[in-house]
């Protein structure tokens, strides 16, 4: 019998905007799925949003400093940085996060089809699918507008790959023989030489927990322990009771826990401990196909946006269902090519983009009450939510 955690509770309908968060101010950074622009909204401030023009639609990633948004523009073949304006201000006896003016920085990294973005130890790696190359950048220098690559990784040919910086090394996918997803990972030294290798059939998705980095494979996960001088890799097969036909394709990276959460099939989740010899895998079945999912800042609570418009909240440690809200968005098709919602969390809020409606929905993370539906226009998709101190007005 499969060890599956069923996800089913009574329906909680998202009601009027009655939740209120007096401790935070929120800044929303949204990239459009079709238009080449990134829009910055100060939620509830009543001010006009700031619009930054990009070369093509962007996917947004928050950098190592939790301040700079990396705008990865696949179609235009470039990466730019936006200073979101979330800064730490010294008040003598304490410091506070405040919202200053956001700006688009002048530096640009260019190449063919940038897709995957990863960071570690103050460095950022961008994988360029068009060439199968990865470039490594110093995050501090990039924040000053200098996106010059400090290292370029050759992987053997174009493929949909990934590279993760670890100190002065990089864990990188290797080009497969022929077409398709990569089937192996290598730890590469600062000179590009391979120090070790782990097979990972149809590699797709990666996540971090503590000193561990894990990658999704067709028949298991590849796990690297980065606490050693040279990261030590091992392959961990899915258990016999794993749901049939599933594999990890996306992994979330908790900050404060060792429990990694991943997708597993169209309507499933998997939770596992990368430090465990067996992985301690647990599987959760969602009540509808999953469009997007995210963790709160503690890494102990997860949220999943379902294709039927429901948002569910679950334990990211056990997979147990905690709550759900209906009607957060309209239903979306899961057919290939459909622009579907994405989501993120910060403070006491969950933000869900709703491309078909041109909205971003903000919900209370505890009650799942809808706090606001921001009409941002266009087809909002990739988004970041930043939380600052509420008693500052900058």
Secondary structure, 3 states (H helix, E strand, C coil): CCCEEECCCCCCECCCCCCCCCCEEEEEEEEECCCCEEEEEECCCCCCCEEEECCCCCEEEECCCCCEEEEEECCCCEEEEEECCEEEEECCCCEEEEECCCEEEEEEEECCCEEEEEEECCEEEEEECCCCEEEEEEHHHHHCCCCCCCEEEECCCCCCCCEEEECCEEEEECCCCCCCCCCEEEEECCCCCEEEEEECCCCCCEEEECCEEEEECCCEEEEEECCCCCCEEEEEECCCCCCCCCCCCCEECCCCCCEEEEECCCCEEEEEECCCCCCCCEEEECCCCEEEEEECCCCCEEEEEECCCCEEEEECCCCCEEEEEECCCCCCCCCCCCCCCCEEEECCEEEEEECCCCEEEEEECCCCCEEEEEECCCCEEEEEEEEEECCCCC
